[in-house]
């Protein structure tokens, strides 16, 4: 797991994760990139902020949760912070397992967490230079809700 300002190379990250591993039968990756628009509004750039230390701890915790829920051989989260422009990579999630279903499910779980609960704050800058904090979408929260484990009271 890494939080960084520098860009990443998707192919190199996948190759590094799987290098020398013969126990991996499936590798799933998701790359999030910055779009030049948000719901029809032109976006010139954005800034991603985080709380150093806390963010890394939370990402490590959720990555460990994915490893506990699914039989993963390996996983990786790379998330950028700082100033970004349209077309830039933002986030990379890689999961590897013996079989594809575990890798797909774990990758979806990690991305739903990153979209809804990870301690990052996103400020978009529109084409006129106005900045606004981005609010979470209800649809992202609904997607994340499917991963909630039942409480002891619910059985």
Residue pairs with C-beta under 8 A, 6 or more apart in sequence:
1 56
1 59
1 60
1 63
1 76
1 77
1 78
2 76
2 77
2 78
2 79
3 50
3 52
3 55
3 56
3 59
3 79
3 80
3 81
4 78
4 79
4 80
4 81
5 80
5 81
5 82
6 80
7 80
7 88
7 89
8 78
8 80
8 89
8 92
10 29
10 31
10 89
10 92
13 29
13 76
13 78
13 92
13 94
14 27
14 29
14 94
17 27
17 74
17 76
17 94
17 96
18 24
18 27
18 74
18 96
21 73
21 74
21 96
23 73
23 98
24 73
24 74
24 96
24 97
24 98
25 97
25 98
25 99
25 100
26 96
26 97
26 98
26 99
26 100
26 102
26 103
26 104
27 94
27 95
27 96
27 103
28 94
28 95
28 96
28 100
28 103
28 104
28 106
28 107
29 92
29 93
29 94
29 95
29 107
30 91
30 92
30 93
30 107
30 111
31 89
31 91
31 92
32 89
32 90
32 91
32 92
32 111
33 87
33 88
33 89
33 90
34 43
34 45
34 46
34 84
34 85
34 86
34 87
34 88
34 90
35 43
35 86
36 42
36 43
36 86
36 87
37 43
38 124
38 134
41 126
42 126
42 127
43 86
43 124
43 125
43 126
43 127
44 85
44 86
44 125
44 126
44 127
44 129
45 83
45 84
45 85
45 86
45 124
45 125
46 83
46 84
46 122
46 123
46 124
46 125
46 134
47 82
47 83
47 84
47 122
47 123
47 125
47 131
48 79
48 80
48 81
48 82
48 84
48 90
48 120
48 121
48 122
49 81
49 120
49 121
49 122
49 123
50 79
50 81
50 119
50 120
50 121
51 119
54 119
55 79
55 118
55 119
55 120
58 117
58 118
58 119
59 77
59 79
59 118
62 110
62 113
62 117
62 118
63 75
63 77
63 110
66 72
66 75
66 95
66 106
66 109
66 110
67 75
67 106
69 106
69 109
70 95
70 97
70 102
70 103
70 105
70 106
70 109
71 97
71 98
71 99
71 102
72 95
72 96
72 97
72 102
72 103
72 106
73 96
73 97
73 98
74 94
74 95
74 96
75 93
75 94
75 95
75 96
75 106
75 110
76 92
76 93
76 94
77 91
77 92
77 93
77 110
77 114
78 91
78 92
79 90
79 91
79 92
79 114
79 118
79 120
80 88
80 89
80 90
80 91
81 120
84 90
91 111
91 114
93 107
93 110
93 111
93 114
94 107
95 102
95 103
95 104
95 106
95 107
95 110
96 103
97 103
97 106
109 147
112 140
112 143
112 144
112 146
112 147
113 144
113 147
114 120
115 136
115 140
115 143
115 144
116 136
116 140
116 141
116 143
116 144
117 144
121 133
122 133
122 134
123 131
123 132
123 133
123 134
124 131
124 132
124 134
125 131
126 132
